[in-house]
Amino acid sequence: MRRIRVCIVRTVAGVGLLSVGLPASAHHSVALQYDMTREITVVGTVVDLEWRNPHAWLHLDVENAEGKRELWRIEFGSANSLYRRGWRPANLPVGSIVTVHGLPARDRSRSVQGDDVTLADGTTLFSGTNPEDR
């Protein structure tokens, strides 16, 4: 009986340790995905805002140099961290035009690690990250 109890305790402890380690292994480095030696500015129309954790995403409809429309994805920290910095989902309604400044994706995809967003009225929302903080 004691042997079974020890086996159960070890199994539960092992599963507990594995479940704690999984979320940490899924997190990625900003420097791994984004080029920290360059900066980019993107101007576009808000298509969607994914206000969630662990990362909030802003989707923009952007006109490229040839005049064609492209969908850009802007990654920020968690919704909770943005909220603490004064962001609200109502700041970025669908259809509004915004300017985003940040780091471009290393793979040249239309993805940006957003540092700040400037609204049409000139208000700037800071994500709380910049190259000096990384």
Buried (B, 14 or more C-beta within 10 A) or exposed (E): EEEEEEEEEEEEEEEEEEEEEEEEEEEEEBBEBBBEEEBBEBEBBBBBBBBEEEBBBBBBBBEEEEEEEEEBBBBBBBBEBBEEEEBEEEBBEEEEEBBBBBBBBBEEEBBBBBBBBBBEEEEEBBBBBBEEEE
